[in-house]
Amino acid sequence: MGIYNIGPTDLKNATVDVLKGKKYYSKAIKGYTNMPIKNSITIDDFDRQILYHLSMGEKTKNLSKHIPLSTRAIEVRKLKLTSLLNIDNETPFNSLKEAKSMGLV
């Protein structure tokens, strides 16, 4: 059975649970909910662009030339990314390394 296939027993259990007012989660969904929180980090296009340009060696003060945000907004987003990735702010390259290892850049 693939991830999206459901067998007769699963369908029966799901139907019974729903009729009883309970929530039903397939094995695949349960598997996703048990994944480490680090894998579920999502960032928007601006954050991705910030990480990309930083990885290319661009300085923060020059990012507003490439991204339609103010320098202050970019700095705030960088702080958020640092916190989101749960890394030490003392070494900015750690942010990029962590983002790359997670497939965000």
C-alpha positions as CSV (number, residue, x, y, z in Angstrom):
1,M,0.0,0.0,0.0
2,G,1.2,3.5,-0.8
3,I,1.0,6.5,1.4
4,Y,-2.3,7.6,-0.1
5,N,-4.0,4.2,-0.3
6,I,-6.3,3.1,2.5
7,G,-7.3,-0.5,3.1
8,P,-10.8,-1.8,4.0
9,T,-9.9,-2.1,7.7
10,D,-8.5,1.5,7.8
11,L,-11.6,2.8,6.0
12,K,-13.9,0.9,8.5
13,N,-12.0,2.2,11.5
14,A,-12.0,5.8,10.1
15,T,-15.7,5.7,9.5
16,V,-16.5,4.3,13.0
17,D,-14.3,6.9,14.6
18,V,-15.8,9.8,12.7
19,L,-19.3,8.6,13.4
20,K,-18.5,8.5,17.1
21,G,-17.3,12.1,16.8
22,K,-13.6,11.2,17.1
23,K,-10.8,12.3,14.9
24,Y,-9.1,9.7,12.7
25,Y,-5.5,10.0,11.4
26,S,-4.0,7.6,9.0
27,K,-0.7,6.0,9.6
28,A,0.9,8.4,7.2
29,I,-0.4,11.4,8.9
30,K,0.6,10.0,12.3
31,G,4.1,9.6,10.9
32,Y,4.2,13.2,9.8
33,T,3.1,14.5,13.2
34,N,5.8,12.5,14.9
35,M,8.6,14.1,12.7
36,P,11.0,16.3,14.5
37,I,9.8,19.9,14.6
38,K,13.0,21.0,12.8
39,N,11.8,19.3,9.6
40,S,8.6,21.2,9.6
41,I,10.1,24.7,9.4
42,T,8.7,26.7,6.6
43,I,9.9,30.1,5.4
44,D,8.5,32.5,3.0
45,D,10.0,33.8,-0.3
46,F,11.6,36.9,1.3
47,D,13.3,34.8,4.0
48,R,14.6,32.4,1.3
49,Q,15.9,35.3,-0.8
50,I,17.6,36.7,2.3
51,L,19.3,33.4,3.0
52,Y,20.3,33.0,-0.7
53,H,21.9,36.5,-1.0
54,L,23.7,36.1,2.3
55,S,25.0,32.7,1.1
56,M,26.3,34.5,-2.0
57,G,28.3,36.8,0.2
58,E,26.0,39.8,0.0
59,K,26.1,42.1,3.0
60,T,22.9,42.8,4.9
61,K,23.1,46.6,4.2
62,N,22.9,45.8,0.4
63,L,20.1,43.2,0.5
64,S,17.4,45.9,0.0
65,K,18.8,46.4,-3.5
66,H,17.7,42.8,-4.3
67,I,14.7,42.3,-2.0
68,P,11.8,44.8,-1.8
69,L,12.2,45.3,2.0
70,S,13.8,47.9,4.1
71,T,17.2,47.1,5.7
72,R,15.4,47.1,9.1
73,A,12.8,44.7,8.0
74,I,15.6,42.4,6.6
75,E,17.4,42.6,10.0
76,V,14.2,41.6,11.8
77,R,13.7,38.7,9.5
78,K,17.4,37.6,10.0
79,L,16.8,37.6,13.7
80,K,13.6,35.6,13.3
81,L,15.5,33.1,11.1
82,T,18.2,32.7,13.6
83,S,15.7,32.1,16.3
84,L,13.7,29.7,14.1
85,L,16.7,27.7,13.2
86,N,17.7,27.7,16.9
87,I,21.3,28.7,16.2
88,D,23.9,30.9,17.8
89,N,23.8,34.5,16.4
90,E,27.5,35.0,17.0
91,T,28.4,33.2,13.8
92,P,26.2,34.2,10.8
93,F,27.6,31.4,8.7
94,N,26.0,28.9,11.1
95,S,22.6,30.3,9.9
96,L,23.4,29.6,6.3
97,K,25.0,26.2,7.0
98,E,21.9,25.2,9.0
99,A,19.5,26.5,6.4
100,K,21.3,24.6,3.6
101,S,21.4,21.4,5.6
102,M,17.6,21.7,6.0
103,G,17.1,22.3,2.3
104,L,15.8,25.9,2.9
105,V,18.3,27.4,0.5
